[in-house]
Amino acid sequence: MSDSLTLKPIGFIRTGKRVKFQALHQPAEGEVETNVLELLPGLNFEQALQDLAGFERVWLLWWFHRNETWRPLVMPPRGPARRRGVFATRSPHRPNPLGMTPVRLLGVKGRTLVLGACDLVDGTPVFDVKPYVPAYDSFPGAKAGWIEEVDTVVNAPALFTVDFSEQAELQARWLRETHGVDFTARLVELLSRDPTPHRTRRIRKRKSGAFEIGCGAWRAEFAVGGQAVTVRALETGYPLRFLTREGYEDIPDRDAQMAFLARWPEILPTGDDEKRLKAE
């Protein structure tokens, strides 16, 4: 048997989620969200979609196209900072970076699928669509290994309260009202559970003693005192030299970040940012 196989995408999904921070690790079923899977033309996919409209959900098989390497041990975003075998996780850092997601099917139009909430970033290549059959695909009583332990902690009441300083509140309101950018709900969710440094959750301690968390194209500086977290300030995820550099026009929220730096010029990423950005 050949040691290599050839796979070709059947289409690409459009979700509007340009950074991984916006794509939850599992679809948020409670969110009102519409995504579109556009199948490629000229391959008779219109016929292939016949009879699919009667299903409430479908499986998407797709490719983690932003990953270039794999790791035998990975650190899941949920739970303590502990590495686990990649095959015991849903990590994208796999030998063959295949992903699978069950999503709600809202409609079929020609060679386009209208889908509900999903965990895919915009432009993800999709290899296959399969109907979700509850009688075969659902095993609610199955054991979930270490995830059951983590879920017990996650489902418990949040351990930390999260407040915003006057400046951070002003910055969040300005971003929301002037550029439609709002990542505070996800920020609060992460920090209220566990604000300790964690590589996958992009939390680290600064040389100053404060902490920072990466929020997609943005960052937040915060402090921890007892069970209270205070978000001191919001910051751009990229320094001005990156935002104005030729070839970087596709940086997420680029215009909003440049306007933010014009509004708060003292909030400038410094130190080892270039090294960090290359690593991300």
Beta strands, then each sheet from edge to edge (+ up, - down):
strand 1: 11-14
strand 2: 35-39
strand 3: 57-63
strand 4: 73-74
strand 5: 84-85
strand 6: 98-109
strand 7: 112-115
strand 8: 125-131
strand 9: 161-164
strand 10: 203-205
strand 11: 211-215
strand 12: 218-225
strand 13: 228-236
sheet 1: 1+ 2- 7+ 6- 3+ 8- 1+
sheet 2: 4+ 5-
sheet 3: 9+ 13+ 12- 11+ 10-
end
